[in-house]
Amino acid sequence: MFDRTYRERLETDLAQWEADGVIAPEAIAAIRAALPPLGPGVTIAAIVAIIGGLLIAAAFLAFVAAHWTELARLFRFAMLLAGILVTFGLGSWFARDGRAVLADLCASVGAIIFGAAIALIGQMYHLGDDFAAGMLLWAGGALVAAALTGSRGALAVALAAACIWTCARFLESHDPHFSFVLIWLLAAGLTFAWNSRVAAHLISAAALPWWISAAVQPDLEPGFAFILADGAALLFGAGLALATTPWQRTSSTGAVLSSYGAILLAVASSLAVVTANDNAFFHSISRSPGQPVWAVACGVAGALFALGAAVTTRRPGAALAGGAIALVLLAPATWPSSQTGEPWLAYALELCAMLCLVVSGTLDAARPRIVAGWIGIAGVIAGITWAVKGSLLRRSVFLAIAGGAAVLLATVLGRLLPRGRP
């Protein structure tokens, strides 16, 4: 929850409690005195200034592009260098003046101009045509700028360039590009150092393209959804483990990471069911969905992280989250090795996993986890009914049995927990 939204809600609650006589005015004054001051928000003037800054940066780049062939090489280089120095100089001035938003904007624009300078200088001097290497250089420069200035925008530029770099390398070799992990870990270190929720969202989102590219391998097509599930398990479990730590900066980052992991887990579970009967899933009768050892190890590590979080907190929500991870990881072992049989057990495991995810989010009041669980349930049900192979009547019977079991479970829970409503 964002600090400003929380403080506004707290002020409303305090005023209501004081009017109802629940809390004495002295206690309310003590609560307000204990709260840290809020940082400056984004004002209308700052928004207008941001738009103006972006327009000026676009005008600079358009001017350079329009007169590019007419300018001498040295002058072109000087203009690009001047653009970088001016933006970072303005950012430094805004930072000293206490205008953090404008300072962050200047650092972001400077990082973008740096990337444009790499491309233009490479064109001028006919450097090696290695697109991926240029993106790596851009990502490294933007990451250094983010570390020196504390700019979240520069970090976003760095991670975007790094994602393009790793995808380009994957297209060249069709193998997982593990070098990206180093850039990601450096960005994660900055996130912990800054204690920034925005940066936590950036690193969590940046992990998704890598796992998608790692799963899309020509010789591992049968295991596409299962490799995604391994990655989701690692992100989800590691996020749950970090969220249980006593340090605010790691627990906040862990909560964000676990949300992205839960959504990816739901997507992977849905894809596994949707593609269950595709010809690409099984190349031969004797071949089952394959997963590389490193991917399986990541999935197991994620399950262990979730188990550790459940043991540490002793909360049923964390235990159910770990159960959801375990069930999704167990599903590949129950998939039939040919197209002759229906994977009823796998379907049941995927449904139970998504149900555990919804209940886990409800118990822990984790809305992203609840949303992810419902997305997974909808995807799994759609996958079961979408398949064109096999008996549709049998699928309807399976869904009816699963629905009846869910209603029975709801009835039992309603009796055990009289205050809860199914």
Wavefront OBJ file of the C-alpha trace (Angstrom):
o trace
v 0.000 0.000 0.000
v 1.334 3.421 -0.914
v 2.223 5.616 2.048
v 0.057 8.564 1.024
v -3.041 6.417 0.481
v -2.475 4.690 3.798
v -2.045 7.986 5.645
v -5.219 9.424 4.148
v -7.179 6.356 5.205
v -5.591 6.442 8.667
v -6.536 10.089 9.139
v -10.124 9.282 8.191
v -10.207 6.369 10.632
v -8.688 8.424 13.441
v -11.256 11.168 12.967
v -14.072 8.606 12.994
v -12.720 6.839 16.083
v -12.356 10.141 17.895
v -15.940 11.084 17.024
v -17.185 7.695 18.254
v -15.215 8.006 21.472
v -13.240 4.819 20.811
v -9.826 6.479 21.242
v -8.940 9.368 23.497
v -7.678 12.574 21.841
v -4.335 12.178 23.632
v -3.805 8.767 22.056
v -4.685 10.103 18.619
v -2.202 12.950 19.060
v 0.474 10.442 20.075
v -0.236 8.306 16.981
v 0.040 11.313 14.704
v 3.256 12.421 16.359
v 4.799 8.968 15.893
v 4.125 8.923 12.156
v 7.028 10.041 9.932
v 6.442 13.040 7.676
v 5.235 12.347 4.171
v 7.520 13.105 1.280
v 6.477 15.682 -1.291
v 3.977 14.390 -3.790
v 3.768 14.978 -7.509
v 2.140 18.390 -7.940
v 0.463 19.808 -11.033
v 3.502 21.989 -11.618
v 5.748 18.918 -11.499
v 3.530 17.079 -13.991
v 3.629 20.029 -16.393
v 7.406 20.231 -15.938
v 7.744 16.508 -16.704
v 5.783 16.911 -19.927
v 7.916 19.925 -20.824
v 11.104 18.017 -20.166
v 9.992 15.120 -22.350
v 9.053 17.524 -25.147
v 12.443 19.233 -24.939
v 14.227 15.864 -25.047
v 12.144 14.809 -28.052
v 12.904 18.134 -29.769
v 16.621 17.656 -29.173
v 16.620 14.164 -30.627
v 14.487 15.260 -33.607
v 16.826 18.184 -34.304
v 19.864 15.950 -34.208
v 18.198 13.406 -36.492
v 17.080 16.107 -38.972
v 20.583 17.559 -39.369
v 22.537 14.372 -38.791
v 24.007 14.059 -42.254
v 24.826 17.777 -42.472
v 26.891 17.901 -39.289
v 30.517 16.974 -38.898
v 31.240 13.809 -36.938
v 33.009 15.642 -34.143
v 30.130 18.088 -33.806
v 27.629 15.231 -33.723
v 29.585 13.586 -30.946
v 29.810 16.887 -29.063
v 26.045 17.422 -29.313
v 25.301 13.967 -27.946
v 27.776 14.416 -25.117
v 26.362 17.856 -24.353
v 22.844 16.423 -24.206
v 23.911 13.844 -21.636
v 25.850 16.361 -19.537
v 23.050 18.945 -19.618
v 20.358 16.473 -18.521
v 22.418 15.095 -15.651
v 23.533 18.597 -14.701
v 19.930 19.742 -14.519
v 19.111 16.639 -12.509
v 21.833 17.502 -10.016
v 20.502 21.053 -9.704
v 16.934 19.814 -9.171
v 18.161 17.308 -6.570
v 19.920 20.048 -4.584
v 16.740 22.125 -4.811
v 14.697 19.267 -3.335
v 12.747 18.494 -6.540
v 13.171 14.749 -6.544
v 10.659 14.029 -9.311
v 12.302 16.406 -11.784
v 15.753 15.131 -10.832
v 14.620 11.568 -11.523
v 13.167 12.670 -14.850
v 16.441 14.311 -15.909
v 18.413 11.170 -15.048
v 15.939 9.069 -17.052
v 16.179 11.353 -20.092
v 19.971 11.302 -19.798
v 19.937 7.491 -19.799
v 17.739 7.498 -22.914
v 20.034 9.952 -24.698
v 22.972 7.733 -23.743
v 21.310 4.813 -25.518
v 20.634 6.946 -28.590
v 24.267 8.086 -28.548
v 25.465 4.476 -28.621
v 23.420 3.769 -31.740
v 24.361 6.994 -33.510
v 28.070 6.782 -32.726
v 28.105 3.181 -33.911
v 26.523 4.354 -37.150
v 28.988 7.227 -37.564
v 32.129 5.176 -37.115
v 30.768 1.933 -38.625
v 31.386 -0.089 -35.493
v 30.611 -3.788 -35.281
v 27.011 -4.652 -36.042
v 26.276 -6.333 -32.712
v 22.873 -5.129 -31.618
v 22.871 -7.150 -28.405
v 26.266 -5.772 -27.351
v 24.967 -2.247 -27.843
v 21.961 -2.992 -25.635
v 24.293 -4.411 -22.976
v 26.376 -1.237 -23.055
v 23.219 0.838 -22.760
v 21.936 -1.272 -19.858
v 25.266 -1.011 -18.039
v 25.459 2.758 -18.457
v 21.875 3.292 -17.345
v 22.422 1.012 -14.355
v 25.491 3.028 -13.309
v 23.450 6.223 -13.691
v 20.706 4.728 -11.520
v 23.211 3.722 -8.839
v 24.820 7.180 -8.783
v 21.622 9.233 -8.890
v 19.058 6.955 -7.253
v 16.800 7.392 -10.285
v 14.003 4.873 -10.612
v 13.500 5.962 -14.205
v 17.126 5.215 -15.079
v 16.694 1.800 -13.468
v 13.651 1.203 -15.669
v 15.696 2.142 -18.749
v 18.491 -0.195 -17.646
v 16.161 -3.142 -17.100
v 14.335 -2.540 -20.380
v 17.638 -2.481 -22.283
v 18.790 -5.594 -20.411
v 15.587 -7.444 -21.335
v 16.103 -6.582 -25.007
v 19.731 -7.702 -24.686
v 18.864 -11.084 -23.225
v 16.082 -11.681 -25.777
v 18.488 -10.807 -28.603
v 21.075 -13.250 -27.273
v 18.400 -15.919 -26.992
v 17.409 -15.430 -30.624
v 21.049 -15.961 -31.575
v 21.737 -19.109 -29.548
v 18.246 -20.415 -28.602
v 19.635 -21.191 -25.150
v 18.847 -19.563 -21.802
v 20.903 -16.408 -21.396
v 22.125 -16.730 -17.814
v 24.289 -13.589 -18.001
v 21.094 -11.561 -17.570
v 20.854 -12.845 -14.008
v 23.907 -10.785 -13.019
v 22.302 -7.545 -14.251
v 19.086 -8.498 -12.495
v 20.859 -9.179 -9.203
v 22.619 -5.815 -9.377
v 19.264 -4.128 -9.937
v 17.811 -6.101 -7.032
v 20.666 -4.875 -4.843
v 19.754 -1.286 -5.711
v 16.137 -2.047 -4.862
v 17.072 -3.266 -1.403
v 19.390 -0.306 -0.861
v 16.728 2.203 -1.883
v 13.855 0.454 -0.094
v 11.703 1.447 -3.067
v 8.425 -0.210 -3.954
v 8.602 1.187 -7.484
v 12.004 -0.444 -7.995
v 10.600 -3.709 -6.593
v 7.922 -3.671 -9.283
v 10.567 -2.993 -11.934
v 12.810 -5.928 -11.019
v 9.815 -8.240 -10.625
v 8.477 -7.342 -14.059
v 11.962 -7.652 -15.608
v 12.242 -11.275 -14.457
v 9.239 -12.339 -16.540
v 10.717 -11.851 -20.062
v 13.787 -13.863 -19.105
v 11.754 -16.817 -17.909
v 9.536 -16.660 -20.987
v 12.554 -16.674 -23.295
v 14.156 -19.472 -21.270
v 11.007 -21.563 -21.644
v 10.744 -21.035 -25.411
v 13.412 -23.449 -26.624
v 13.013 -25.518 -29.795
v 14.212 -28.745 -28.169
v 12.100 -28.206 -25.042
v 8.730 -27.338 -26.574
v 6.887 -30.012 -24.580
v 7.983 -28.443 -21.307
v 7.212 -24.788 -22.110
v 4.467 -24.321 -19.516
v 6.305 -26.426 -16.943
v 9.498 -24.359 -17.221
v 7.374 -21.261 -16.704
v 5.929 -22.956 -13.630
v 9.461 -23.547 -12.304
v 10.248 -19.861 -12.720
v 6.977 -18.843 -11.120
v 7.668 -21.166 -8.193
v 11.070 -19.577 -7.637
v 9.733 -16.006 -7.790
v 6.690 -16.822 -5.663
v 8.560 -18.836 -3.050
v 11.485 -16.424 -2.789
v 9.052 -13.541 -2.469
v 7.184 -15.288 0.343
v 10.459 -15.989 2.137
v 11.626 -12.374 1.815
v 8.244 -11.129 3.021
v 8.740 -12.978 6.322
v 12.048 -11.274 7.115
v 12.080 -8.719 9.952
v 13.586 -5.986 7.753
v 11.100 -3.665 6.103
v 13.059 -3.211 2.882
v 13.294 -6.944 2.202
v 9.749 -7.738 3.328
v 8.284 -5.018 1.101
v 10.251 -6.222 -1.922
v 9.293 -9.818 -1.169
v 5.588 -8.962 -1.115
v 5.842 -7.423 -4.584
v 7.942 -10.297 -5.955
v 5.499 -12.887 -4.610
v 2.606 -11.108 -6.357
v 4.307 -11.366 -9.740
v 5.264 -14.961 -9.016
v 1.668 -15.857 -8.144
v 0.382 -14.358 -11.399
v 3.031 -16.191 -13.430
v 2.146 -19.422 -11.609
v -1.506 -19.007 -12.587
v -0.572 -18.305 -16.212
v 1.755 -21.318 -16.341
v -0.911 -23.570 -14.835
v -3.457 -22.405 -17.395
v -1.033 -22.882 -20.295
v -0.187 -26.392 -19.120
v -3.849 -27.383 -19.327
v -4.609 -25.484 -22.544
v -1.705 -27.094 -24.410
v -2.174 -30.546 -22.889
v -3.341 -32.157 -26.110
v -1.312 -30.169 -28.636
v 0.838 -32.180 -31.015
v 3.831 -30.029 -30.050
v 3.514 -31.310 -26.526
v 4.401 -34.864 -27.399
v 6.891 -35.633 -30.164
v 6.629 -39.360 -29.631
v 4.702 -41.843 -27.549
v 7.669 -42.500 -25.315
v 8.549 -38.859 -24.673
v 7.110 -36.922 -21.754
v 7.273 -33.165 -21.155
v 10.940 -32.371 -20.648
v 12.472 -29.909 -18.230
v 16.155 -29.073 -17.849
v 17.775 -29.833 -14.522
v 18.418 -26.173 -13.731
v 14.712 -25.345 -14.194
v 13.622 -28.200 -11.943
v 16.139 -27.034 -9.325
v 14.652 -23.532 -9.454
v 11.167 -24.936 -8.931
v 12.270 -27.080 -6.006
v 14.075 -24.111 -4.462
v 10.905 -22.032 -4.754
v 8.886 -24.740 -3.011
v 11.461 -24.939 -0.218
v 11.411 -21.159 0.186
v 7.624 -21.245 0.523
v 7.842 -24.096 3.019
v 10.360 -22.131 5.059
v 8.054 -19.099 5.050
v 5.165 -21.259 6.261
v 7.257 -22.754 9.055
v 8.591 -19.357 10.105
v 5.261 -17.533 10.183
v 3.061 -20.511 11.143
v 0.321 -18.964 9.045
v -2.055 -21.172 7.046
v -1.990 -18.710 4.154
v 1.714 -19.245 3.585
v 1.291 -22.996 3.914
v -1.459 -23.025 1.289
v 0.696 -20.902 -1.009
v 3.450 -23.482 -0.665
v 0.890 -26.191 -1.353
v -0.163 -24.437 -4.553
v 3.454 -24.356 -5.710
v 3.965 -28.028 -4.872
v 0.824 -29.125 -6.710
v 1.737 -27.205 -9.869
v 5.239 -28.688 -9.810
v 3.842 -32.170 -9.232
v 1.485 -31.984 -12.218
v 4.150 -32.727 -14.914
v 4.931 -36.068 -13.264
v 1.302 -37.166 -13.714
v 1.037 -36.130 -17.363
v 0.632 -39.147 -19.672
v 3.489 -39.890 -22.045
v 1.179 -40.241 -25.035
v -1.945 -38.673 -26.447
v -4.028 -41.771 -25.786
v -4.999 -40.913 -22.214
v -6.637 -37.916 -20.600
v -4.581 -36.274 -17.826
v -7.407 -36.259 -15.275
v -5.064 -36.329 -12.294
v -3.067 -33.437 -13.694
v -6.261 -31.459 -14.222
v -7.274 -32.108 -10.620
v -3.863 -31.044 -9.307
v -3.960 -27.789 -11.278
v -7.471 -26.989 -10.034
v -6.514 -27.740 -6.427
v -3.413 -25.586 -6.780
v -5.403 -22.579 -7.973
v -7.980 -23.119 -5.228
v -5.163 -23.139 -2.668
v -3.890 -19.909 -4.191
v -7.259 -18.173 -3.791
v -7.706 -19.369 -0.210
v -4.126 -18.418 0.630
v -4.645 -14.894 -0.636
v -7.914 -14.617 1.280
v -6.337 -15.725 4.557
v -3.357 -13.379 4.138
v -5.443 -10.525 2.701
v -3.158 -10.556 -0.361
v -5.316 -9.249 -3.184
v -2.836 -9.983 -6.015
v -2.704 -13.594 -4.889
v -6.500 -13.789 -4.921
v -6.662 -12.298 -8.411
v -3.968 -14.691 -9.613
v -5.865 -17.670 -8.201
v -9.089 -16.686 -9.920
v -7.231 -16.139 -13.185
v -5.726 -19.596 -12.813
v -9.082 -21.223 -12.067
v -10.651 -19.565 -15.101
v -7.699 -20.584 -17.276
v -7.701 -24.200 -16.107
v -11.462 -24.578 -16.590
v -11.204 -22.976 -20.026
v -8.321 -25.297 -20.892
v -10.278 -28.385 -19.883
v -13.307 -27.405 -21.946
v -11.286 -25.983 -24.867
v -9.450 -29.175 -25.793
v -10.769 -30.634 -29.024
v -9.466 -34.138 -28.380
v -11.011 -36.640 -26.062
v -14.578 -37.035 -24.918
v -16.381 -33.789 -24.142
v -18.875 -35.799 -22.076
v -16.065 -37.095 -19.863
v -14.796 -33.559 -19.410
v -18.233 -32.387 -18.354
v -18.438 -35.254 -15.852
v -14.996 -34.320 -14.507
v -16.000 -30.673 -14.075
v -19.261 -31.696 -12.408
v -17.407 -33.926 -9.939
v -14.890 -31.154 -9.236
v -17.718 -28.678 -8.679
v -19.512 -31.070 -6.351
v -16.326 -31.617 -4.365
v -15.866 -27.846 -4.057
v -19.449 -27.412 -2.811
v -18.960 -30.242 -0.300
v -15.728 -28.659 0.910
v -17.482 -25.314 1.261
v -20.222 -26.954 3.320
v -17.703 -28.598 5.644
v -15.814 -25.351 6.082
v -19.071 -23.529 6.761
v -19.837 -25.908 9.609
v -16.320 -25.786 11.031
v -16.163 -22.010 10.688
v -19.663 -20.744 11.419
v -18.669 -17.126 10.866
v -17.276 -17.755 7.396
v -19.478 -17.684 4.336
v -18.699 -19.689 1.218
l 1 2 3 4 5 6 7 8 9 10 11 12 13 14 15 16 17 18 19 20 21 22 23 24 25 26 27 28 29 30 31 32 33 34 35 36 37 38 39 40 41 42 43 44 45 46 47 48 49 50 51 52 53 54 55 56 57 58 59 60 61 62 63 64 65 66 67 68 69 70 71 72 73 74 75 76 77 78 79 80 81 82 83 84 85 86 87 88 89 90 91 92 93 94 95 96 97 98 99 100 101 102 103 104 105 106 107 108 109 110 111 112 113 114 115 116 117 118 119 120 121 122 123 124 125 126 127 128 129 130 131 132 133 134 135 136 137 138 139 140 141 142 143 144 145 146 147 148 149 150 151 152 153 154 155 156 157 158 159 160 161 162 163 164 165 166 167 168 169 170 171 172 173 174 175 176 177 178 179 180 181 182 183 184 185 186 187 188 189 190 191 192 193 194 195 196 197 198 199 200 201 202 203 204 205 206 207 208 209 210 211 212 213 214 215 216 217 218 219 220 221 222 223 224 225 226 227 228 229 230 231 232 233 234 235 236 237 238 239 240 241 242 243 244 245 246 247 248 249 250 251 252 253 254 255 256 257 258 259 260 261 262 263 264 265 266 267 268 269 270 271 272 273 274 275 276 277 278 279 280 281 282 283 284 285 286 287 288 289 290 291 292 293 294 295 296 297 298 299 300 301 302 303 304 305 306 307 308 309 310 311 312 313 314 315 316 317 318 319 320 321 322 323 324 325 326 327 328 329 330 331 332 333 334 335 336 337 338 339 340 341 342 343 344 345 346 347 348 349 350 351 352 353 354 355 356 357 358 359 360 361 362 363 364 365 366 367 368 369 370 371 372 373 374 375 376 377 378 379 380 381 382 383 384 385 386 387 388 389 390 391 392 393 394 395 396 397 398 399 400 401 402 403 404 405 406 407 408 409 410 411 412 413 414 415 416 417 418 419 420 421 422
